[in-house]
Amino acid sequence: MTDGTGIELLHATDLTSLAASVDLNESLFVTAVSFEQRCTAAAQALSQQTKHVGYSLVLDYPTSAQPPGQDRQLRARHAAMLEESMSRAPIERAEVHPYAPHPFLVRLEELIAARNPPVVVIDVSCMTRPHVMALGTLLAKSPDRRRYIFSYTVPLNYQVPSTKRSLGWDDVIILPIGEAPLLRREGHARGILLPGHEPDRVSVALSTLEPAAGLILVGGTEGRPDFRATSEAGHEHIFRHLERLRMPADPPRSTVDGWRRVALDIYAFDEIAIEVRSEIVSADRDRAPLIVYPFGPKSLVLAVSLQLAAEYPGRAWAVYPVPTVYDVNYTFGSGETKWLTYTSPVHTSGLPLPGADRIGAPNQ
């Protein structure tokens, strides 16, 4: 599925429609257990729709959360619910580093090679964002993207007051998206900010590396205007600061370049692709890196990472502050689950892709 210039796009659907067109039996199912209740939603829906999956890989992250007793209880309860949903097939529970994607990708590729499943279903709802972004690397080199299906469940609600209290940061990591060389020309970098409900985390990330121009992509969820409104209200001071910045141009240009703000539905993948491509074209004009701040809904993080890994290999990075401890009350409940596939064609407008001979070319 392409947009007329060779770029495949995701398409959101419901499970009933998906099951009518794709045989989900014997699939490889990948998910992550969490203290968040929504980590069980996709598995429960899948178990009701299929006879059984072929194999399940459940990621378990050794992260710290508070209150610690409640964290352990919730993880154990949700792990049991996942095992019950997937009980008709082998289940592998793997403890993996939450911020080092390589071991996760290696194990996933091993399973795909060994089992050769007809379909790989990956629930990104409670995966860490470094792991979600790493999927862009995996699919960029995959000969058959349509083999992959993703699911994402929004929470029933966010406990926003709890997220306004900073719990501290252990480190700030800079991760390549796709195959990335050394970070160069960061003074010309452009940014793609995906805000969520953690403005303090955005501030920490921008204090590490702050481009003078880029895209603020605010996600909206159909039927939940409060999600977007709360995110915008919490980040407004950051948005205003970024929108006052200007990118120095050499040689000077007739238009002044800075940050721009766009609000889109978190499943409007054709419109998202247009906005991201515009940033790619602008960054490539200066042979500059694109820096992603991946704190919004994971459907957005996934779509942006897949596109950058495919269209701008070697020039895309993410800045990710690592919290000292997580708050188990960050979300509660499970909202709607969407299933994301490559099986329906979506077309975007004709923004040009950067020339293939220029991507990754040495600085001149």
JOBELRA-V225162 format. One line per field, one symbol per residue. phi: phi as a letter, one per 40 degrees, with the letter a starting at -180 (. if undefined). burial: # if it has 24 or more other C-alpha atoms within 12 Angstrom, else .. Layout:
phi = ???
burial = ???
//
This chain:
phi = .bbgbgbcbcacacccccccbbcccgccbbabcacccccccccccccccbcaccabbbcbccccabccccdccccccccccccccbccadbbbbcbccbbcddccccccccccccfccabbbccdbcccdccccccccccbccaccccbbbabcccabccdccccccgbcabbbbcbgcbcccbfccbcbbbcbcbbbccccccccccabccaibcbccbbdgbccccccccccbdccdccccccbccbbcdbcbcbacbbbbbccbccccdcccccdccccccdbfbcbbbbcbcdcccdccccdcccccbcgbbbbbbccccacbccdbagbccbbbbbbcbcbbbcccccdcccccgcccb
burial = .##...#########..##..##########################.##.##########.###.....##.##..######.##..#.###..#.#####.##..##..#....########################....###########.##.#..##.#.....#.#######..#..#####################..#############.....##.###.##..##..##...#.........###################################################################.#######..##########..###...###....##....
//
